[in-house]
Amino acid sequence: MNYQRGKTLQSADTSLSPAEVLSAAKAFFGPRNSVYAAFAEKEGPNHLVMRGQGGEEVIVAAYAEGGRTTVSGSSYLFDQQVARFLASLPIASGASAA
């Protein structure tokens, strides 16, 4: 059974702007001196691709719509850290906590 199937793409709604979300992702993953550190490799106005230990990719995308920003995060091995990052973001007005 594949337990990762529901974990590789996660999302949340936040009150932050897309630029603030990407900045928060760099701050969350970058300074950690651990096996879960990931550093920016590619970046655009609405996405950030980070590379971690062993070449693991962590991808964060953020799109503003309807007064909130929808954030999605994807990683095969760092799914718990992606979930923690998403949980660290302020919840958008009217959104429920996951």
Secondary structure, 3 states (H helix, E strand, C coil): CCCCCCCCEEEEEECCCHHHHHHHHHHHHCCCCCCCCEEEEEECCCEEEEEEHHHCEEEEEEEEECCEEEEEEECCCCHHHHHHHHHHCCECCCCCCC
